[in-house]
Amino acid sequence: MKKKGLIALLLCLVMVMAAFTSCSKPKTIEEYVKNDADAMEEVQSAADSAGLDVSFSGNDVIYTYDLSSLDGVTEEVIKSDLMIEQLTAALDSTADTFAGLCKELEEQSKIEGIQIIVNYTYGDEVIVTKTFNASGAVS
């Protein structure tokens, strides 16, 4: 996955949230986004264009990138130690970006404890996962 696509998707989410207003204060990021069908559609559209699936669960924004959709890439290659190491390193190198986005989402939504979870999968199997909050990488 290209880093630019993921960053564009995350920035789209921040812009949608900045424009979103609600009469009642949502308690979770999931409620915050689901209260506005247009916002959810925009986030989903950006995710689709980046080749990602985006979902919300409580205060978690979950990005899933299914590597089985890549042409010419086999399950054996994706599950190799080298590929797992490279995917982990790629996520580690974006920790500051994800932390900044968590912080910005919290400021825009006035909801504390937002996390971004990035999953690299092959089909239904998670190969690499990393969780970020406003302080940085959690796991």
Buried (B, 14 or more C-beta within 10 A) or exposed (E): BEEEBBBBBBBBBBBBBEEBEEEEEBEBBBBBBEBBEEBBEBBBEBBEEBBBBBBBEEBBBBBBBBBBEBEEEEEEEBEEEEBBEEBBEBBEEBBEBBBBBBBBBBBBBEBEEBBBBBBBBBEEEEBBBBBBBBEEBBE
